[in-house]
Amino acid sequence: MTLAQLKKGEKAVVEDLNTDFVPLKLIEMGCLPGNTIELLQLAPFKDPLFLNVNGAQVAIRRETAEHIQVKIVAA
């Protein structure tokens, strides 16, 4: 499943990402395989997504989120 498929409040662990489509800045902030990400909120048209990545709140486009593979973890 991809990060774009998460529902509000769900937490997931990054399994893989396509570095050709994911900005380096997001990777530097901790969006790396093995790290936990939480979907905090969705904008009205589901783009962008507001995430908690390593304690930092980040907004990313749905297009970018579709290139990040995740696995949901129990809350």
C-alpha positions in Angstrom: 0.0 0.0 0.0 1.1 3.6 -0.5 1.2 6.6 1.8 -1.6 8.1 -0.3 -3.9 5.3 0.8 -3.7 6.0 4.6 -6.7 7.3 6.4 -6.6 10.2 8.9 -5.0 9.1 12.2 -3.3 6.0 10.8 0.3 5.2 11.5 2.6 3.3 9.1 6.2 2.3 8.7 7.9 3.2 5.4 8.9 0.1 3.6 10.3 1.5 0.3 10.3 4.7 -1.7 11.2 5.8 -5.2 13.9 8.4 -4.8 13.3 9.6 -8.4 10.0 11.0 -7.3 10.4 11.8 -3.6 12.1 15.1 -2.8 15.5 15.0 -1.1 14.2 17.4 1.6 11.5 14.8 2.6 14.1 12.1 2.8 16.4 14.3 4.9 13.5 14.9 7.3 13.3 11.2 8.1 11.0 9.7 5.4 13.2 6.6 5.2 12.5 2.9 5.3 11.9 1.7 8.9 10.6 5.1 10.1 7.1 5.7 11.3 4.8 8.2 9.6 1.3 9.4 10.8 -1.3 10.9 8.6 -2.6 13.9 10.6 -5.0 15.5 8.2 -6.1 15.7 4.6 -6.9 18.9 2.8 -10.5 19.3 1.4 -9.7 17.6 -2.0 -7.3 15.1 -0.4 -4.3 17.0 -1.6 -2.0 17.8 0.1 -1.5 15.3 3.0 -0.4 16.6 6.4 2.0 14.1 8.1 4.0 13.7 11.2 7.5 12.5 10.2 9.9 12.2 13.1 8.1 14.8 15.1 8.0 17.3 12.2 4.8 18.3 10.6 5.0 18.1 6.8 2.6 18.6 3.9 3.2 16.6 0.8 1.3 16.2 -2.5 -0.7 13.1 -3.1 1.4 12.6 -6.3 4.5 12.2 -4.1 2.8 10.1 -1.5 1.9 7.5 -4.2 5.6 6.8 -4.6 6.1 5.8 -0.9 5.3 2.2 0.1 4.2 1.7 3.7 2.8 -0.9 6.0 0.2 0.1 8.6 1.2 -0.5 12.3 -1.2 -1.0 15.2 -1.8 2.2 17.1 
